[in-house]
């Protein structure tokens, strides 16, 4: 991670940390999760295995869901079939805690948005413009950025169908 371009000593809405590479993105994603208390929203093309398929990521999500009784996790993916292959731990967690974790396949409108992001409690945001981009921005405390990102997420979420591939038991 590298520091933000801001040189102010007091943090403000536009302060962010630039995150480079999959490992740093995964670390920042875990920071976002650890700060979440009520709601976590994730938008991804296929939940890349090096980031979302790790044991650490799944454990952090499990802790978030189980430590906070009102916690809710919403995940929008473009390609649920690939997401299931990439993140079996996350999918199994979703199947076990289906009342608090929901997966949806991004609508046609959502499929045009290649952004990858996590938003926690209208507060923290981790965002990269596309899944193949190496750099992302991590905002630890940015309510206005988070609300804007959630507004876009909610718009796609409402018109997206449930991702049956991620909720059906593979018996």
Secondary structure per residue as TSV (DSSP state, phi and psi in degrees):
chain	resnum	aa	ss	phi	psi
A	1	X	-	360.0	147.4
A	2	X	B	-123.7	161.0
A	3	X	-	-75.0	161.4
A	4	X	-	-74.0	163.2
A	5	X	S	-71.6	-12.5
A	6	X	-	-72.1	135.5
A	7	X	-	-107.4	7.2
A	8	X	-	-72.4	149.2
A	9	X	S	-81.4	-32.5
A	10	X	S	-90.9	131.6
A	11	X	-	-66.7	145.9
A	12	X	-	-135.5	179.2
A	13	X	T	-55.7	-30.9
A	14	X	T	-96.2	2.4
A	15	X	-	-72.4	131.9
A	16	X	-	-147.7	165.3
A	17	X	E	-114.3	133.7
A	18	X	E	-83.3	128.7
A	19	X	E	-112.2	130.6
A	20	X	E	-123.5	125.6
A	21	X	S	94.2	162.0
A	22	X	H	-65.4	-41.0
A	23	X	H	-64.7	-44.4
A	24	X	H	-66.5	-36.7
A	25	X	H	-62.8	-44.1
A	26	X	H	-61.7	-41.4
A	27	X	H	-62.2	-45.3
A	28	X	H	-65.8	-36.5
A	29	X	H	-61.6	-40.1
A	30	X	H	-67.7	-32.2
A	31	X	H	-65.6	-42.2
A	32	X	H	-60.6	-46.3
A	33	X	H	-62.3	-44.5
A	34	X	H	-65.0	-23.2
A	35	X	H	-89.6	-10.6
A	36	X	-	-75.8	144.9
A	37	X	S	-124.9	-35.3
A	38	X	S	-120.6	-48.9
A	39	X	E	-138.0	137.5
A	40	X	E	-130.1	129.4
A	41	X	E	-122.4	132.2
A	42	X	E	-126.9	132.6
A	43	X	E	-119.8	126.1
A	44	X	E	-150.7	154.0
A	45	X	S	-71.8	-54.1
A	46	X	S	-144.6	21.7
A	47	X	-	49.1	71.6
A	48	X	-	-48.8	132.2
A	49	X	H	-59.3	-42.8
A	50	X	H	-64.4	-17.8
A	51	X	H	-105.2	-61.2
A	52	X	H	-88.8	-14.3
A	53	X	T	-93.1	7.5
A	54	X	S	-83.6	155.2
A	55	X	H	-63.7	-38.9
A	56	X	H	-60.0	-46.0
A	57	X	H	-60.9	-47.9
A	58	X	H	-62.2	-40.9
A	59	X	H	-65.6	-41.1
A	60	X	H	-63.7	-40.3
A	61	X	H	-65.3	-42.1
A	62	X	H	-59.8	-45.8
A	63	X	H	-60.8	-44.2
A	64	X	H	-57.7	-49.5
A	65	X	H	-65.8	-42.7
A	66	X	H	-82.0	-25.8
A	67	X	H	-82.9	-19.2
A	68	X	S	-122.9	109.3
A	69	X	T	-62.8	-22.5
A	70	X	T	-100.4	7.3
A	71	X	-	-61.3	142.5
A	72	X	E	-140.7	134.8
A	73	X	E	-119.9	125.8
A	74	X	E	-119.9	130.0
A	75	X	E	-127.7	123.9
A	76	X	E	-106.2	126.6
A	77	X	E	-129.2	151.8
A	78	X	S	-82.2	-39.2
A	79	X	-	-125.9	85.5
A	80	X	H	-60.7	-33.6
A	81	X	H	-62.9	-47.1
A	82	X	H	-66.5	-37.3
A	83	X	H	-61.4	-39.9
A	84	X	H	-63.0	-45.1
A	85	X	H	-62.9	-39.0
A	86	X	H	-76.5	-30.6
A	87	X	-	-134.7	60.7
A	88	X	H	-61.5	-36.3
A	89	X	H	-63.1	-43.9
A	90	X	H	-65.7	-42.0
A	91	X	H	-64.7	-43.9
A	92	X	H	-62.6	-40.4
A	93	X	H	-59.5	-44.1
A	94	X	H	-62.3	-36.1
A	95	X	H	-70.4	-36.1
A	96	X	H	-73.8	-32.7
A	97	X	T	-119.2	48.7
A	98	X	T	-63.9	-19.7
A	99	X	T	-77.5	-13.3
A	100	X	T	-123.0	-9.3
A	101	X	E	-125.1	127.2
A	102	X	E	-130.5	134.8
A	103	X	E	-112.0	137.0
A	104	X	E	-134.7	148.9
A	105	X	E	-85.4	126.3
A	106	X	-	-57.3	136.1
A	107	X	-	-63.3	174.6
A	108	X	H	-57.1	-42.8
A	109	X	H	-61.8	-43.2
A	110	X	H	-66.6	-30.5
A	111	X	H	-64.6	-25.6
A	112	X	T	-76.4	-19.4
A	113	X	-	-91.5	112.0
A	114	X	-	-95.2	11.9
A	115	X	-	-62.8	152.9
A	116	X	E	-126.6	123.2
A	117	X	E	-158.1	160.9
A	118	X	E	-128.0	138.1
A	119	X	E	-131.9	128.7
A	120	X	E	-117.4	122.8
A	121	X	T	49.0	38.0
A	122	X	T	52.5	34.9
A	123	X	T	-134.5	-61.0
A	124	X	E	-103.9	145.9
A	125	X	E	-140.4	137.1
A	126	X	E	-122.7	121.7
A	127	X	E	-140.9	134.9
A	128	X	E	-133.5	147.2
A	129	X	S	-65.2	-31.1
A	130	X	S	-155.7	157.7
A	131	X	T	-66.2	-21.3
A	132	X	T	-90.9	-1.0
A	133	X	-	-80.7	140.9
A	134	X	S	-82.8	-25.8
A	135	X	E	-104.0	145.2
A	136	X	E	-138.9	166.8
A	137	X	E	-116.1	132.4
A	138	X	E	-113.5	117.6
A	139	X	E	-107.8	112.3
A	140	X	S	-73.5	-38.6
A	141	X	S	-140.8	94.1
A	142	X	-	-146.0	74.0
A	143	X	H	-56.5	-38.7
A	144	X	H	-69.3	-41.8
A	145	X	H	-63.8	-44.5
A	146	X	H	-62.6	-44.5
A	147	X	H	-63.3	-40.3
A	148	X	H	-63.3	-45.1
A	149	X	H	-65.3	-40.4
A	150	X	H	-66.4	-34.8
A	151	X	H	-61.7	-44.7
A	152	X	H	-64.8	-43.3
A	153	X	H	-59.8	-49.6
A	154	X	H	-59.7	-37.6
A	155	X	H	-61.0	-43.6
A	156	X	H	-73.0	-40.9
A	157	X	H	-56.2	-46.6
A	158	X	H	-62.6	-29.3
A	159	X	T	-102.4	8.0
A	160	X	-	-100.5	138.9
A	161	X	-	-79.7	159.7
A	162	X	B	-61.8	138.3
A	163	X	-	-85.1	89.3
A	164	X	H	-58.7	-32.4
A	165	X	H	-59.8	-26.9
A	166	X	H	-96.4	-7.3
A	167	X	H	-114.6	-17.6
A	168	X	S	-76.0	141.4
A	169	X	-	-76.6	132.3
A	170	X	-	-89.1	67.4
A	171	X	-	-91.8	360.0
